């Protein structure tokens, strides 16, 4: 018998619900039971034994059954997303998307108000549509995030939209990827952009390194074929240096594009590039050496604002700090972002709405402090 995992798939009716703004009000059905022996008709039997204190969950890899031991204590196993879901028995610290929630916060950097968006989600990316797309008008807010609502270790990428400047959110569905025959286990750490032709681009990290740690880190570019479906276009960054690059974030000025990455300790990135015509990336577009940009910050979220690149990141002490630069390389200022909610672990992605030049919005993923 093969793995049985319930999930929400994109559909025309689901998008019609989004345009009518039916609010998401529940959780994705979770996986059925996951034993230590799983028999798949194509691959045969795969076995995995969990250590004491761990929970065995089905990772949902298509056409295979791969059990993954996700820690409920701090023993070091890694889940399908590449982010370990753990509770450290010494500190009580909770890590991983299962423990995090998504919020949308808006205001000035010194005075923000927040709206709850989604439970069991992390590392969100947010954009404002500059032109209509898939029946949504310009000005619609679109958010993509790692979604683990189906259960501990069962991660997908999901999308939600807001038609009222972030006050309420709906149109929830999980993204369906067409990998074009590429050997890709899945995508995490999404980053959204809108192309000049109106279609949505999604940049994400391949999570092959979870099951195949010897493989290089690769970041791919996908283009939307409908609101919740994205087709593989090309690989834009590959690194075999051994650095644990994650969390790609893209920021554009009028003629320059930057990509910032987390390497586990610092924010770094390759040299900036000229924006490609029509946002058509060539293979390996960002390939090349990476440089440390901001020390002791992680999970970057960047914005181009008032002629400056502003990069936000968490300082591993449950705080978000912003850093300003005129060239995306030399950062001259550092300031604390005052979030009205206390988090044990947190990341943000900033948004500058065209109609609110003096305000800034943040998609926030974090573990609310108890």
C-alpha positions as CSV (number, residue, x, y, z in Angstrom):
1,X,0.0,0.0,0.0
2,X,1.3,3.4,-0.9
3,X,1.3,6.7,1.1
4,X,-2.0,8.4,1.5
5,X,-1.8,12.2,1.9
6,X,-4.7,14.5,1.7
7,X,-4.0,18.0,0.2
8,X,-5.7,21.0,-1.3
9,X,-5.0,21.3,-5.1
10,X,-5.6,24.3,-7.3
11,X,-8.8,24.4,-9.2
12,X,-11.0,26.9,-11.1
13,X,-13.6,26.8,-8.4
14,X,-10.9,27.6,-5.8
15,X,-9.8,30.7,-7.8
16,X,-13.4,31.8,-8.3
17,X,-13.7,31.6,-4.5
18,X,-10.6,33.9,-4.3
19,X,-12.1,36.5,-6.6
20,X,-15.3,36.5,-4.5
21,X,-13.0,36.6,-1.5
22,X,-14.1,33.6,0.5
23,X,-12.0,33.6,3.6
24,X,-9.8,30.7,4.5
25,X,-11.2,29.3,7.7
26,X,-9.7,26.0,8.5
27,X,-6.8,23.7,8.1
28,X,-5.7,21.4,5.2
29,X,-6.6,17.8,6.0
30,X,-3.5,16.1,7.3
31,X,-1.8,12.8,6.3
32,X,-3.2,9.5,7.4
33,X,-1.1,7.3,9.7
34,X,2.6,6.9,9.0
35,X,4.2,3.7,10.0
36,X,7.9,2.7,9.9
37,X,7.3,0.4,6.8
38,X,5.8,1.9,3.7
39,X,5.3,-0.1,0.5
40,X,5.1,1.7,-2.8
41,X,4.3,-0.2,-6.0
42,X,7.0,1.6,-8.0
43,X,9.8,1.8,-5.6
44,X,9.2,-1.2,-3.3
45,X,9.5,-1.0,0.5
46,X,11.3,1.8,2.2
47,X,11.9,1.6,5.9
48,X,12.8,4.3,8.5
49,X,12.9,3.9,12.2
50,X,12.3,6.9,14.5
51,X,14.3,7.4,17.6
52,X,12.6,7.7,21.0
53,X,10.7,11.0,21.3
54,X,10.4,11.5,17.5
55,X,7.3,11.5,15.4
56,X,7.2,9.7,12.1
57,X,5.4,11.6,9.3
58,X,4.9,11.1,5.6
59,X,6.8,13.7,3.6
60,X,4.5,13.5,0.6
61,X,7.2,13.0,-2.0
62,X,5.3,12.1,-5.3
63,X,5.5,8.4,-6.3
64,X,7.6,7.4,-3.4
65,X,7.0,6.7,0.2
66,X,9.7,8.3,2.4
67,X,9.2,8.5,6.1
68,X,10.9,11.3,7.9
69,X,11.6,11.4,11.6
70,X,10.7,14.9,12.8
71,X,12.0,15.7,16.2
72,X,9.8,16.5,19.1
73,X,13.0,16.7,21.1
74,X,16.3,18.2,19.9
75,X,17.9,15.2,18.2
76,X,18.9,16.8,14.9
77,X,16.7,15.1,12.3
78,X,15.6,17.3,9.4
79,X,12.2,17.4,7.8
80,X,11.2,17.5,4.1
81,X,11.4,21.3,3.9
82,X,15.0,21.5,5.0
83,X,13.9,23.3,8.1
84,X,14.0,21.1,11.2
85,X,10.8,21.2,13.3
86,X,12.0,20.8,16.9
87,X,11.3,21.7,20.4
88,X,14.6,22.1,22.3
89,X,14.1,20.3,25.6
90,X,16.8,22.5,27.2
91,X,15.6,25.9,26.1
92,X,12.0,25.2,25.0
93,X,12.7,27.0,21.8
94,X,10.4,26.1,18.9
95,X,11.8,26.0,15.3
96,X,10.3,25.2,11.9
97,X,7.2,26.2,10.0
98,X,4.8,23.9,12.0
99,X,5.3,26.2,15.0
100,X,5.0,29.5,13.1
101,X,2.1,31.7,12.0
102,X,1.7,34.3,9.3
103,X,0.7,37.9,9.9
104,X,0.5,41.0,7.8
105,X,1.7,44.2,9.6
106,X,1.4,47.7,8.3
107,X,2.4,51.2,9.4
108,X,5.7,53.0,10.0
109,X,8.7,51.1,11.2
110,X,8.1,52.6,14.6
111,X,4.3,51.9,14.8
112,X,2.9,48.8,13.2
113,X,-0.5,47.1,13.5
114,X,-0.8,43.4,12.6
115,X,-3.5,41.1,11.2
116,X,-3.4,37.3,11.6
117,X,-3.3,35.5,8.2
118,X,-2.5,31.8,8.6
119,X,-1.5,29.1,11.1
120,X,1.5,26.8,10.6
121,X,3.2,28.9,7.9
122,X,6.7,30.5,7.6
123,X,9.1,32.6,5.5
124,X,6.4,34.6,3.6
125,X,6.9,36.7,0.4
126,X,4.5,39.4,-0.5
127,X,3.9,41.6,-3.6
128,X,1.4,44.2,-4.7
129,X,0.1,43.5,-8.2
130,X,1.1,46.4,-10.5
131,X,-1.2,45.2,-13.2
132,X,-4.1,42.8,-13.4
133,X,-3.3,39.1,-13.3
134,X,-5.6,36.0,-13.5
135,X,-8.7,38.0,-12.8
136,X,-7.2,40.0,-9.9
137,X,-7.0,43.8,-10.2
138,X,-3.9,45.9,-9.8
139,X,-3.4,46.7,-6.2
140,X,-4.2,43.2,-5.0
141,X,-1.7,41.9,-2.4
142,X,-0.4,38.4,-3.0
143,X,1.5,36.3,-0.4
144,X,3.3,33.0,-0.8
145,X,4.7,31.0,2.1
146,X,5.8,27.6,3.3
147,X,2.6,25.9,4.5
148,X,2.8,23.1,7.0
149,X,-0.8,23.1,8.0
150,X,-1.2,19.5,6.7
151,X,0.9,18.3,9.6
152,X,4.4,18.3,11.1
153,X,6.9,18.0,8.3
154,X,4.4,18.1,5.5
155,X,5.3,21.3,3.7
156,X,3.9,22.9,0.6
157,X,4.0,26.3,-0.9
158,X,0.7,28.1,-0.7
159,X,-0.7,31.4,-1.8
160,X,-3.3,33.8,-0.3
161,X,-4.5,37.2,-1.5
162,X,-6.0,40.4,0.0
163,X,-8.3,42.7,-1.9
164,X,-8.5,45.3,0.8
165,X,-5.0,46.4,1.5
166,X,-4.2,43.6,3.9
167,X,-7.1,43.9,6.2
168,X,-8.5,40.4,5.3
169,X,-7.0,37.5,3.4
170,X,-8.5,34.7,1.4
171,X,-8.3,32.6,-1.8
172,X,-6.1,30.1,-0.1
173,X,-4.6,27.2,-2.2
174,X,-1.5,25.2,-2.4
175,X,0.8,25.7,-5.4
176,X,1.1,23.0,-8.0
177,X,4.5,22.9,-9.6
178,X,5.5,21.6,-13.1
179,X,9.1,20.6,-12.8
180,X,9.4,19.9,-16.5
181,X,11.0,16.5,-15.9
182,X,13.8,18.0,-13.7
183,X,14.9,16.0,-10.7
184,X,13.5,18.3,-8.1
185,X,12.1,17.0,-4.8
186,X,10.2,20.2,-4.0
187,X,10.5,23.9,-3.5
188,X,10.8,26.0,-0.3
189,X,11.5,29.6,0.6
190,X,9.4,31.3,-2.1
191,X,9.9,34.7,-3.5
192,X,7.3,36.4,-5.7
193,X,7.7,39.0,-8.5
194,X,5.4,40.2,-11.2
195,X,6.7,40.2,-14.8
196,X,6.0,42.9,-17.3
197,X,3.5,40.7,-19.1
198,X,1.5,40.4,-15.9
199,X,2.3,36.8,-15.1
200,X,3.7,36.0,-11.6
201,X,7.2,34.7,-11.2
202,X,8.2,32.5,-8.3
203,X,11.8,32.0,-7.2
204,X,12.4,29.2,-4.8
205,X,15.1,26.9,-3.3
206,X,15.2,23.3,-4.3
207,X,15.0,21.1,-1.2
208,X,16.9,18.2,-2.8
209,X,19.6,18.8,-0.3
210,X,17.4,17.3,2.5
211,X,17.3,13.8,1.0
212,X,20.5,14.3,-1.0
213,X,22.9,16.5,1.1
214,X,25.8,15.9,-1.3
215,X,24.0,17.9,-4.0
216,X,24.6,21.6,-4.6
217,X,22.1,24.3,-3.5
218,X,20.0,25.4,-6.5
219,X,17.5,28.3,-6.8
220,X,14.9,28.0,-9.6
221,X,12.6,30.4,-11.5
222,X,9.0,29.4,-12.2
223,X,6.3,31.3,-14.2
224,X,2.6,31.1,-13.4
225,X,0.4,29.2,-15.8
226,X,-2.7,29.9,-13.7
227,X,-3.1,31.5,-10.3
228,X,-1.9,28.5,-8.3
229,X,0.2,26.6,-10.9
230,X,3.8,27.4,-11.8
231,X,6.0,25.9,-14.5
232,X,9.8,25.5,-14.3
233,X,11.6,28.1,-16.4
234,X,15.3,27.8,-15.5
235,X,17.8,27.5,-12.7
236,X,19.1,31.0,-11.8
237,X,21.6,30.1,-9.1
238,X,23.7,27.1,-8.2
239,X,26.3,26.9,-5.5
240,X,28.5,23.8,-4.7
241,X,30.7,25.7,-2.2
242,X,29.1,23.9,0.7
243,X,27.6,27.1,2.1
244,X,24.0,26.4,3.4
245,X,22.3,29.0,1.2
246,X,18.6,29.4,1.8
247,X,15.9,32.1,1.8
248,X,16.5,33.9,-1.5
249,X,15.1,37.4,-1.7
250,X,14.9,39.6,-4.8
251,X,14.8,43.4,-4.9
252,X,14.7,45.6,-8.0
253,X,15.5,49.3,-8.7
254,X,14.7,50.9,-12.0
255,X,17.6,49.1,-13.7
256,X,19.3,46.8,-11.2
257,X,18.4,43.5,-9.5
258,X,19.9,42.1,-6.4
259,X,19.5,38.7,-4.8
260,X,20.1,38.3,-1.0
261,X,20.6,34.9,0.7
262,X,21.0,33.5,4.2
263,X,24.0,31.3,4.8
264,X,23.0,30.3,8.3
265,X,25.0,33.0,10.0
266,X,25.0,36.1,7.8
267,X,23.2,37.7,4.8
268,X,25.2,37.5,1.6
269,X,24.7,37.5,-2.1
270,X,26.2,37.6,-5.6
271,X,27.0,40.8,-7.4
272,X,24.1,42.8,-8.6
273,X,22.9,42.4,-12.2
274,X,21.1,44.5,-14.8
275,X,17.4,43.7,-14.8
276,X,16.9,41.2,-17.7
277,X,14.5,42.2,-20.5
278,X,10.9,41.2,-19.8
279,X,12.2,39.4,-16.6
280,X,13.4,36.5,-18.8
281,X,16.3,35.0,-16.7
282,X,19.0,33.0,-18.4
283,X,20.3,29.8,-16.8
284,X,22.7,30.5,-14.0
285,X,21.8,34.2,-14.1
286,X,23.1,34.8,-10.5
287,X,25.9,32.3,-10.6
288,X,29.3,33.4,-9.3
289,X,30.9,34.0,-5.9
290,X,28.8,35.4,-3.1
291,X,29.9,38.1,-0.7
292,X,29.0,38.7,2.9
293,X,26.5,41.7,2.9
294,X,25.3,42.0,6.5
295,X,26.9,40.0,9.4
296,X,24.9,38.2,12.1
297,X,21.5,38.5,10.4
298,X,19.5,35.8,8.7
299,X,16.4,35.2,6.4
300,X,16.6,38.4,4.4
301,X,13.6,40.5,3.3
302,X,14.5,43.4,1.0
303,X,12.8,46.4,-0.6
304,X,13.8,49.3,-2.8
305,X,12.5,52.5,-1.1
306,X,13.3,56.2,-1.7
307,X,16.4,55.4,-3.8
308,X,17.8,53.0,-1.2
309,X,18.0,49.2,-0.8
310,X,16.7,48.3,2.6
311,X,17.3,44.8,3.9
312,X,15.7,43.3,7.0
313,X,16.8,40.2,8.8
314,X,16.5,38.5,12.2
315,X,19.4,38.7,14.5
316,X,19.0,35.2,16.1
317,X,17.8,36.9,19.2
318,X,14.1,37.2,18.2
319,X,14.5,40.7,16.7
320,X,14.3,42.2,13.2
321,X,16.8,44.7,12.1
322,X,16.8,46.8,9.0
323,X,19.8,48.1,7.1
324,X,20.0,50.8,4.4
325,X,22.3,51.1,1.4
326,X,22.5,53.2,-1.7
327,X,24.2,50.4,-3.7
328,X,23.0,47.2,-2.2
329,X,26.6,46.4,-1.0
330,X,27.7,49.0,1.6
331,X,25.1,49.4,4.3
332,X,25.5,52.6,6.4
333,X,22.5,52.4,8.8
334,X,21.0,49.8,11.1
335,X,17.7,50.2,12.9
336,X,15.4,48.0,15.0
337,X,11.9,47.1,13.6
338,X,9.3,47.5,16.3
339,X,6.8,44.6,15.9
340,X,3.7,44.8,18.1
341,X,3.8,41.1,18.6
342,X,6.6,39.3,20.5
343,X,8.1,36.3,18.6
344,X,10.5,33.6,19.6
345,X,11.6,33.2,15.9
346,X,10.6,35.5,13.1
347,X,11.3,36.6,9.5
348,X,9.7,39.5,7.5
349,X,9.3,40.4,3.9
350,X,8.6,44.2,3.3
351,X,6.2,45.8,0.9
352,X,5.9,49.4,-0.3
353,X,2.3,49.9,-1.6
354,X,2.1,52.5,-4.4
355,X,-0.9,54.2,-2.7
356,X,0.9,54.5,0.7
357,X,4.3,56.0,0.1
358,X,4.7,57.0,3.7
359,X,3.8,53.5,5.1
360,X,5.4,50.1,4.7
361,X,3.8,46.6,5.0
362,X,5.4,43.4,6.2
363,X,4.5,39.8,5.7
364,X,5.6,38.2,9.0
365,X,6.3,34.6,9.8
366,X,7.2,33.6,13.3
367,X,6.5,31.7,16.6
368,X,4.4,34.0,18.8
369,X,5.9,34.2,22.2
370,X,3.9,32.5,24.9
